[in-house]
Amino acid sequence: RVAVSMLACGIATTSRAATPETGCPGSWTGAGEATYYDAFLQPNACGLPLTSDQYVVAVTEAVFDGSAVCGRCLRITGPLGSVVARITDYCVGTGCRDLDLSPNAFAAIGDPLDGIIPVGWESVSCDVEGPIAFSFDAGSNPYYAKIQVRNHRYGVAGLAIAEAGQSFVDLERTSDNAFEFVSGVDPIAVPLSLRVTDLHGAMLETTDLTPTPGETLDGAGQFPFCPEPGAAMGGAACLGVLTLLDARRKRR
């Protein structure tokens, strides 16, 4: 396997351009192999609602890191082009490679008949519209809240909650991409304030929330774009890495 920083391959693009995350703290680049799976026919480990026109990707269980990478976006480059896909799941079993794409994402960058293709990837901003959102689990009640952050431009590093008249408390992330709060003896005091931190350290604070179980509410604003990278690897170098990876795969 070849480890390489692949920043912006100069080949055909099959999705709208996203502002690169590389150059900011938390950027993520690499190269390896990709497969595809029936991403829309089963629940995803991140618990996110999906539509069949989205590009999504599963990573290895180790990279998934207990849901820490849920909702991040990768620009994935293969032999035929590039797509931007959101991480919604993880792959287990002997057939797993580095990335496992939804069928539409795989077909946009490689030939499905190949089954396995060489790829490079870089973390980028997700192409979102509007503010972040908070989804309150249907199992929430006056003493317990389970909250999922959605529609975020960059990965979520943490969520803190403040009951009415109280200070913020950092919440623990669950393995299904949510954050839990237990009030204790007294019911949760509303309205609530929520503070989300992205993986670059940007914070968004939303106040005066009175949630209902099963409800999704808009937050206050969207994470700002982080700075553009200073330089990018040229298309020839990227394609050279892909060719090398493909040759190694065929020798196996």
Secondary structure, 3 states (H helix, E strand, C coil): CCCCCCCCCCCCECCCCCCECCCCCCCCEEEEEEEECCCCCCCCCCCCCCCCCCCEEEEEHHHHHHHCCCCCEEEEEECCEEEEEEEEEEECCCCCCCEEECHHHHHHHCCHHHCCEEEEEEEECCCCCCCCEEEECCCCECCEEEEEEECCCCCEEEEEEECCCCCCEECEECCCCCEEEECCCCCCCCCEEEEEEECCCCEEEEEEECCCCCCEEECCCCCCCCCCCCCCCCHHHHHHHHHHHHHHHHHC
